[in-house]
């Protein structure tokens, strides 16, 4: 077996865990099955992760990074604010449609963490990551386009996390991809309405 840095080995095992959990379910995925999926020995797994909690936190972080990366790539300033926001949401929904198993896994991880004693903090960590990811995206877009917000970044970030969380689950349950064009139009218009260009007016929050 080729040697590799521990950080890279952790990434390898985390991606293997995501594949195994998406295929077999969180509760049925064992450290042995993850090691087999990654084609490493069980001792290598235990060297990289000293607990199942550490593994699940790494899985949650990596799944979040997968979605954020595609949005960051798409969320570059365009001709109008609406076009920019729409591009970001389209990139996210394309990821949901092409990787439904990953997104289904995020909900299973939440339920597992809430029901498993000693894992509850991971569910909270999961949703804190969602909010932090949105806050980072909002700050980057605000600086790149000289935008001002009508609500604080923390409020908008948590709102966006809750909204996309609900819409994602709705799509995974109901499907109907054709309906999402109109839904994305509605979401884009609504979010654009919470943002303004130039200096904030009286009673409007810029941070």
N, C-alpha and C positions, 0 to 999 in steps of 0.2 A: 504494500500500500504506500503510495507516494505521500511524503510528508508535506503539510501545508500549514501556514500560520493558523493559530487558534481562532482568530476572528473569521477567517475564510471558512474554516471547518464548521464554525457555528452557523454561518450563513448556509452552508451546504445542508446541514442537519435541519435547519429551520425550514428550508424549502422542501426538504423531504417530508418533514412533519406536516406541512401544508398539504402536500399531495396525498399523504396517507389519511389525514383527518378528513379531507374533502371526499375521499373515496369511501372510507370505512366508518366515519363518525368520530367525534372527539373521545367519547367514552370507550370505544372499542380499540382505539389506537394505543399501542403499547410502546415502551422504549425499544423493545426488541424489534417491533415491526418498523419503527422509524430508522433504526440502525440498518436493517435489511434494505429498506427503501434507498438509503444513502450509500449502501454498499460499504459500510464500515463495521468494525467490531463494536460490541456493546460497551467495551471498556472505553472506546473513543467517545461514545455518546456521553458516558458518565464523567469523562474528563472535561467535556465542554459544558455540560449542564448538570448542576448538582441537585436539581429538583425539578419536578414537573411544572411547578409554578414558574420557574425561570424559563423553561421551554415555552410555555403558553404565552408568557409576556413577550418573548421574542417573536412568536408566531403573530400575535396581535400587532406588534410594531411593524413587522414586515408586510403584513396584509395592508395596513394603512399606508405604508410607503408605496406599495404597488399602485394604489389608486391615486395618491397625491402626485406621483411622478408623471402620470399621463396628463393630469390637469395642469401641472406646472408647465409642461411642454406646450400645451395648447393656449394657456392664459397669457399670451403676449399681447401688448397693446395693439388694437386694430383701429379701423377708421372711426368707429363709434363705441361708446361704452356698451351698448346693447350687443353689438357684434362680439366684443371681447368676452362678456359674460356668457353669451350663448355658446361660444367656442369652448369655454371651460366646462360648462354643463354637458355639452355634446360629447366631449372627450370622456367624461365620467360615465355617461350612460352607455357609450360604446364599450367601455371596460366592463360594465355590468352585463351587457348582452353577450360579450365574448368570453367572460370569465364568471358565469353565474355560480359555479361551485365555490369559488373563493368568497363571493359575497354571501352565499348561503352559510358558509362556514363562520363568518363573523357573527351571525345571529346565534348559531349553535354554541360558539365560544362564550357569548354573553350568558346564555342560559346555563351552561355548564358551570361557569364561574360563580353565578349567583346561587346555584344549588349545592355546590361542593364546599363543605367546610374548609376554611383556610384559603379559599381561592376568591372570596368575594371582592377583595381589593382589585383583582385583575379586571373585573367588569367596570369598575370605576375608572381604572387606568385606561381602559379601552376608549371610553367616551371622553376622557380628558385629552387623549391623543387626537380624537376627531376634532375637538374644539381648537386645540393648539395648531393643528394642520390648517384649519380654515383661517385662523388668525394670521398665520404666516402668509397664506395666499392673499388675504385681504391687504395686509401691509405692503406686500410686493406690488400689487396692482395699484394701490393708492399712491405709492411713490412714483411708479412708472407713468401714471396718467394724471398726476396732480389732482386727485379726487378728495372730496370731503364727505364724511359719512353723516347721516342724519341720526344715527345711533352709535353708541360706543362699539369699538371693535369686538370686545368680549361678548357683547350681547348679540351682534350680528353673527359672529362665529358660532356661538352656541345655537342660534336659530337655524343657521344653514346646516349644521350638523344634524339637528333634529329633523329638519325638513327632508334632507336627502336620505336619512336613515329610514324615515317612513315611506318615502316614495320608492326606495330600493326594495323594501320588503313588499310593498304593493305590487311592484313589477314581478318579483320572484314568485308571488302567489298567483297573480292574475294573468301575467304575460301581456299579450296585446301590444306588441311593439308599435303598431301603427298609431296607437293613441298618443304616443309620447311626443310626437311633433307638436301637437297643440299644448300638451302639458309643459314642454320646454319653453314654448312661446310665453305661456302664462308665468312660469317661474322667472324667466329672463326679465320680463316687464316689471314684475314685482320687485325683484332685487335691484334693478336699475333705479327704481323709484326711491330706494333707500340711500341712494348715492347722488351727490351733486358735484359739479365742477366749480373750481374757484374757491373763494373764501367762504366759510360757513356764516350764515346769517344769524340773527338773534335767536337764541334758544336752540341752535343746531350744534351738534357735537362734532368736532373734528378728530377726536381720538377716544 
